[in-house]
């Protein structure tokens, strides 16, 4: 038996379905998974899953320990949890890991071009800092279940020009309800935020939202580590241990997220976007974007104008 930590990077909804032994998803960018249909898995040691999409789960009968970032999720009473792209879930159990309920997963590209693509970043429950599961009353749980059912009905209906609009609106409703319930919960419960990964997220978000990226260029590993009051080596070693990625890779992931949003929601030229994101030369930006997404910036933008 080996105690070596395993890292699994799951880049697509289809890859997640294959890993869970499910049939091919009905849509490449969104899926609503009935966890009762997923066979129980058994893993020795600790396995880290980095998912390249959003997840909203409404769980029941969890058996096993679920780790989110560097902290174990408080699932003793809670029934709902949320994750954002490239965050890491860890399963640590020598016995079977089982759970029932619903798990909605959707790729960030599914909501690009909609107002939700920007507003989703404001929901605090997608942060590593929110390591408490959401505790729901019976009435609150039923409200969320109704939204899940609406998404399921639309998901299983033949795709037409309105399908995505309907599902995005239901996701937005689901997140609005969730935000209300989380705010209610944390009026009386204090959530400690000493997680290095949460601080990294906040630091990168502040940097890209300010004028620093235009003044100073892309944030360096040294700049980020100084802001977090740790050494560059310690930060990279910690991130690599918990996520399988270096600090530089996290910076690039944030850059691509910002680039996709600007390409899909503005009419700015490729050069203007490159400048906004700290590149002196548009060619350097285009090369990195192509390397990370397999699309040129122009190809990605055109995919939203078809």
C-alpha positions as CSV (number, residue, x, y, z in Angstrom):
1,X,0.0,0.0,0.0
2,X,1.4,3.4,-0.9
3,X,0.8,6.7,0.9
4,X,1.9,8.7,-2.1
5,X,-0.5,11.6,-2.9
6,X,-2.1,11.3,-6.3
7,X,-3.0,14.3,-8.4
8,X,-5.8,14.1,-11.0
9,X,-6.4,17.0,-13.3
10,X,-9.9,16.9,-14.8
11,X,-10.2,19.4,-17.7
12,X,-13.7,18.5,-19.1
13,X,-17.1,17.4,-18.1
14,X,-16.6,14.3,-20.3
15,X,-13.5,13.3,-18.5
16,X,-15.3,13.6,-15.2
17,X,-18.1,11.3,-16.5
18,X,-15.5,8.7,-17.6
19,X,-13.8,8.9,-14.2
20,X,-17.1,8.3,-12.4
21,X,-18.2,5.5,-14.7
22,X,-21.1,7.5,-16.2
23,X,-22.3,7.7,-19.8
24,X,-21.3,10.6,-22.0
25,X,-22.8,13.9,-20.9
26,X,-25.7,15.3,-22.9
27,X,-23.9,18.7,-23.1
28,X,-20.1,19.2,-23.3
29,X,-20.0,22.1,-20.9
30,X,-22.6,21.3,-18.2
31,X,-23.9,18.2,-16.4
32,X,-26.3,17.4,-13.5
33,X,-25.0,14.3,-11.9
34,X,-27.3,12.0,-9.7
35,X,-24.7,10.7,-7.2
36,X,-26.9,7.7,-6.6
37,X,-25.9,6.5,-10.1
38,X,-22.2,6.7,-9.3
39,X,-20.6,3.5,-8.0
40,X,-18.7,3.7,-4.7
41,X,-15.0,4.1,-5.2
42,X,-12.1,3.0,-3.1
43,X,-8.9,4.9,-2.9
44,X,-5.8,4.2,-0.7
45,X,-4.1,7.2,0.7
46,X,-5.0,10.7,-0.4
47,X,-6.1,11.7,-3.9
48,X,-6.3,15.3,-5.1
49,X,-8.8,16.3,-7.8
50,X,-8.3,19.6,-9.7
51,X,-11.5,20.3,-11.6
52,X,-11.5,22.8,-14.4
53,X,-15.1,23.9,-13.9
54,X,-17.6,25.1,-11.3
55,X,-19.3,22.6,-9.0
56,X,-22.5,23.0,-6.8
57,X,-23.3,19.9,-4.8
58,X,-26.3,19.0,-2.6
59,X,-25.2,16.0,-0.7
60,X,-26.6,13.2,1.4
61,X,-25.1,10.3,3.3
62,X,-21.5,11.3,2.9
63,X,-19.0,8.5,3.9
64,X,-15.4,9.5,3.9
65,X,-13.4,12.7,4.5
66,X,-13.5,15.5,1.9
67,X,-10.7,18.1,2.0
68,X,-11.0,21.5,0.2
69,X,-7.7,23.3,-0.3
70,X,-5.8,22.8,3.0
71,X,-8.7,22.2,5.3
72,X,-11.3,19.5,5.8
73,X,-14.8,20.4,4.8
74,X,-17.2,20.7,7.6
75,X,-19.8,18.2,6.4
76,X,-21.0,17.1,9.9
77,X,-24.3,18.9,9.4
78,X,-24.1,20.8,6.2
79,X,-25.5,19.5,3.0
80,X,-24.3,21.9,0.3
81,X,-20.8,22.9,-1.0
82,X,-19.4,24.9,-3.9
83,X,-16.1,24.8,-5.8
84,X,-14.6,27.0,-8.5
85,X,-12.3,26.1,-11.4
86,X,-8.8,24.8,-10.6
87,X,-9.5,24.5,-6.9
88,X,-8.7,21.1,-5.4
89,X,-10.8,18.6,-3.7
90,X,-9.0,15.8,-1.8
91,X,-10.5,12.4,-0.8
92,X,-8.7,10.7,2.0
93,X,-10.0,7.4,3.2
94,X,-8.8,3.9,3.2
95,X,-12.4,2.7,3.1
96,X,-15.1,3.3,0.5
97,X,-16.0,6.9,-0.3
98,X,-19.7,7.3,-1.0
99,X,-22.2,10.1,-1.2
100,X,-25.7,10.5,-2.6
101,X,-27.5,13.6,-3.9
102,X,-27.0,16.0,-6.8
103,X,-23.9,17.6,-8.3
104,X,-24.2,20.3,-10.8
105,X,-20.9,21.0,-12.8
106,X,-20.5,23.6,-15.5
107,X,-17.5,24.9,-17.4
108,X,-16.7,28.7,-17.2
109,X,-17.1,28.8,-21.0
110,X,-20.8,27.8,-20.6
111,X,-21.6,31.2,-19.0
112,X,-19.3,33.4,-21.0
113,X,-21.3,36.1,-22.8
114,X,-23.8,36.2,-19.9
115,X,-23.7,38.7,-17.0
116,X,-23.2,35.7,-14.7
117,X,-19.6,35.4,-16.1
118,X,-18.7,38.5,-14.2
119,X,-21.0,38.3,-11.2
120,X,-20.0,34.7,-10.3
121,X,-16.7,36.0,-9.1
122,X,-18.4,38.0,-6.4
123,X,-19.8,34.9,-4.6
124,X,-17.7,34.3,-1.6
125,X,-18.8,30.7,-1.2
126,X,-16.6,29.8,-4.2
127,X,-13.5,30.7,-2.1
128,X,-11.2,28.2,-0.4
129,X,-11.9,30.3,2.7
130,X,-15.5,29.0,2.8
131,X,-14.6,25.6,4.1
132,X,-17.9,25.1,5.9
133,X,-20.7,23.4,4.1
134,X,-24.0,25.2,3.9
135,X,-26.5,24.2,6.5
136,X,-30.1,24.2,5.2
137,X,-33.5,24.1,6.8
138,X,-36.0,21.7,5.2
139,X,-37.7,24.6,3.4
140,X,-34.4,26.0,2.1
141,X,-33.4,22.6,0.8
142,X,-36.6,22.1,-1.0
143,X,-36.2,25.5,-2.7
144,X,-32.8,24.4,-4.0
145,X,-34.1,21.0,-5.0
146,X,-36.8,22.6,-7.1
147,X,-34.1,24.6,-9.0
148,X,-32.0,21.4,-9.5
149,X,-35.2,19.7,-10.9
150,X,-35.7,22.6,-13.4
151,X,-32.1,22.4,-14.6
152,X,-32.5,18.6,-14.9
153,X,-35.7,19.0,-17.0
154,X,-34.0,21.5,-19.3
155,X,-30.8,19.4,-19.5
156,X,-32.7,16.3,-20.6
157,X,-34.8,18.2,-23.1
158,X,-33.6,18.4,-26.7
159,X,-31.2,21.3,-27.2
160,X,-32.7,24.3,-28.9
161,X,-31.6,28.0,-29.2
162,X,-33.1,28.8,-25.8
163,X,-31.7,25.8,-23.8
164,X,-28.5,27.6,-22.7
165,X,-30.4,30.8,-21.8
166,X,-32.8,28.8,-19.6
167,X,-30.1,26.8,-17.8
168,X,-27.9,29.8,-17.2
169,X,-30.9,31.7,-15.7
170,X,-31.6,28.7,-13.4
171,X,-27.9,28.5,-12.3
172,X,-28.1,32.2,-11.5
173,X,-31.2,31.6,-9.4
174,X,-29.5,28.7,-7.7
175,X,-26.5,30.9,-6.8
176,X,-28.7,33.7,-5.6
177,X,-30.6,31.4,-3.2
178,X,-27.3,29.9,-2.0
179,X,-25.8,33.4,-1.4
180,X,-28.9,34.3,0.7
181,X,-28.6,31.1,2.8
182,X,-24.8,31.5,3.3
183,X,-25.2,35.1,4.4
184,X,-27.8,34.0,6.9
185,X,-25.6,31.2,8.1
186,X,-22.5,33.4,8.6
187,X,-24.3,36.1,10.5
188,X,-24.0,33.8,13.4
189,X,-20.9,31.7,12.5
190,X,-17.4,33.1,12.1
191,X,-15.3,31.6,9.4
192,X,-11.5,31.7,9.9
193,X,-9.5,32.7,6.9
194,X,-6.0,31.6,7.5
195,X,-5.8,29.4,4.3
196,X,-2.8,30.2,2.1
197,X,-4.7,29.3,-1.0
198,X,-7.6,31.7,-0.2
199,X,-5.1,34.5,0.3
200,X,-3.5,33.7,-3.0
201,X,-6.8,33.9,-4.8
202,X,-7.6,37.2,-3.2
203,X,-4.2,38.7,-4.0
204,X,-4.4,37.6,-7.7
205,X,-8.0,38.9,-8.0
206,X,-7.0,42.3,-6.5
207,X,-4.0,42.6,-8.8
208,X,-5.9,41.9,-12.0
209,X,-8.8,44.1,-10.9
210,X,-6.5,47.1,-10.3
211,X,-4.2,49.0,-12.6
212,X,-1.1,47.2,-11.3
213,X,-1.2,44.7,-14.1
214,X,-0.8,47.5,-16.7
215,X,1.8,49.3,-14.6
216,X,3.9,46.4,-13.5
217,X,3.0,43.6,-16.0
218,X,2.2,40.1,-15.0
219,X,2.6,39.5,-11.2
220,X,5.8,37.7,-10.5
221,X,6.1,34.8,-8.1
222,X,8.3,36.9,-5.8
223,X,5.7,39.7,-5.8
224,X,2.9,37.3,-4.8
225,X,5.0,35.6,-2.1
226,X,6.0,39.0,-0.6
227,X,2.3,39.9,-0.4
228,X,1.6,36.7,1.4
229,X,4.6,37.1,3.7
230,X,6.1,33.7,2.8
231,X,9.2,32.8,0.7
232,X,8.7,32.1,-3.0
233,X,10.0,28.6,-2.5
234,X,7.7,27.9,0.4
235,X,4.7,29.2,-1.6
236,X,5.5,27.1,-4.6
237,X,6.2,24.0,-2.5
238,X,3.0,24.4,-0.6
239,X,0.9,24.9,-3.8
240,X,2.6,21.9,-5.5
241,X,1.9,19.7,-2.5
242,X,-1.8,20.6,-2.4
243,X,-2.7,21.3,-6.0
244,X,0.1,19.8,-8.1
245,X,0.7,23.2,-9.7
246,X,3.4,25.9,-9.2
247,X,2.7,29.5,-8.3
248,X,3.5,30.5,-11.9
249,X,0.9,28.1,-13.2
250,X,-1.7,29.6,-10.8
251,X,-0.9,33.0,-12.2
252,X,-1.3,31.9,-15.7
253,X,-4.6,30.2,-14.9
254,X,-5.9,33.5,-13.6
255,X,-4.6,35.3,-16.6
256,X,-6.5,33.0,-19.0
257,X,-9.7,33.5,-17.0
258,X,-9.4,37.2,-17.3
259,X,-8.6,37.0,-21.0
260,X,-11.6,34.8,-21.8
261,X,-13.9,37.2,-20.0
262,X,-12.6,40.2,-22.0
263,X,-12.7,38.4,-25.3
264,X,-16.3,37.2,-24.8
265,X,-17.8,40.4,-23.3
266,X,-16.0,43.4,-24.9
267,X,-15.1,44.7,-28.3
268,X,-11.6,45.5,-27.3
269,X,-8.9,44.6,-29.8
270,X,-6.5,41.7,-29.1
271,X,-3.7,44.3,-28.7
272,X,-5.8,46.3,-26.1
273,X,-6.6,43.2,-24.1
274,X,-2.9,42.1,-24.2
275,X,-2.0,45.6,-22.8
276,X,-4.6,45.4,-20.1
277,X,-3.2,42.0,-19.0
278,X,0.3,43.3,-18.8
279,X,1.8,42.2,-22.1
280,X,4.1,44.5,-24.1
281,X,3.5,42.6,-27.3
282,X,0.2,41.1,-28.5
283,X,2.1,38.2,-30.1
284,X,3.3,37.1,-26.6
285,X,-0.3,37.2,-25.3
286,X,-1.6,35.3,-28.3
287,X,1.1,32.6,-28.0
288,X,0.3,32.0,-24.3
289,X,-3.4,31.9,-24.9
290,X,-3.0,29.4,-27.7
291,X,-0.7,27.3,-25.6
292,X,-3.2,27.2,-22.7
293,X,-6.5,26.8,-24.6
294,X,-5.6,25.4,-28.0
295,X,-7.3,28.5,-29.6
296,X,-6.0,31.8,-30.7
297,X,-7.7,34.8,-29.1
298,X,-9.5,35.5,-32.4
299,X,-10.7,31.9,-32.7
300,X,-12.0,32.0,-29.2
301,X,-13.8,35.3,-29.7
302,X,-15.4,34.1,-33.0
303,X,-16.8,31.1,-31.2
304,X,-19.1,33.4,-29.4
305,X,-20.3,35.3,-32.5
306,X,-21.6,32.2,-34.4
